[in-house]
Amino acid sequence: MTQNTAFSRSTTSTLSVGATPQEEQAVAEFKMITEEESQLRKTGGIILAIITIAAFFTQGQNYSNLCSGAFAALATYRSGAEYQ
């Protein structure tokens, strides 16, 4: 009986466990998002603020919606601004 060795070969590859030096530096500086994501969050916060203000003046000045929108806009913007 012949054995097919094409399927019995095993290749070993090294598996790197651990963080890269750049990742370790980001953790040390509490920068857990990329600069691109930071820009997106700041832009999103500004857009949320504009939408909130426009909705407030066009939909009857609902203060609970204004507070909710302002909180969301500030939280989104701040999470991006804290990166830097």
N, C-alpha and C positions, 0 to 999 in steps of 0.2 A: 504494500500500500504506500502510495506517495503522499506526502503531505505538502500542501500548498503553503509556501513560506511567505508569499506576498502579503497575506493577511496576518501572519503571526509576528511580523516585525513590529517592534514598538519603538517609537521615537520619544525621546525625553526632551522636555523643554523646561527651562527654568521659570519658576513662578516668583515674581517679585512681590513680597509682602511688605507693606510699609508705605510711608508717605515719601514723596520726593522732597528735596530741599525747599523748593518753591512752595509746596503745600504746607510744610512745617513752618515756614516763614509767615504764610498767610494766617495760620492758626495762632501763631505767637502775636501777630498784630491784630487779631480778631477781624480779619478780612475774609469772610467766608463766601463772598460772591465775587464774580469777575467784574472788571471795570465796565464791560459791555452791559452786563446785567444792571450795574449801578446806574448807568445812563438811561436804560430802559425804565427803571423804577422811578427815577426823577422825572422823566418825560411823562410817564403814566400818572404820576401825582399831579403834575401841572394840568394835564388833560382832565383828570377827575375834578380838579378845582374849577376849571372853566365850565365844565358840564354842570357842576353843582350850582354855580352862580347863575348860569343861564336858566336852569330849571327852577331855581328859587324865584326869579323874577317873572318867569312866564307861566308858572303853574300855581299861582296864588300864594306865594310866600309862606310855604309850609316850613316852620322852624325845625321840626323833627327831622325832616329830610335834609335841611341845611346842615344841621349838626352831624348827622350821619355821613353826609357827603364830605364835610370838612374834615371829620375824623379820618375817613378813608383816604382822602387826598393827602393829608399831612403824614399819616402813617406810611403810605406808599412812598412819598417823596423822601421822608426822613430815612427810611430803610436804605434808600439808594445814596443819600447824601452822607450817611455815616460811614460808608465805605472809604471815603477819602478823608 
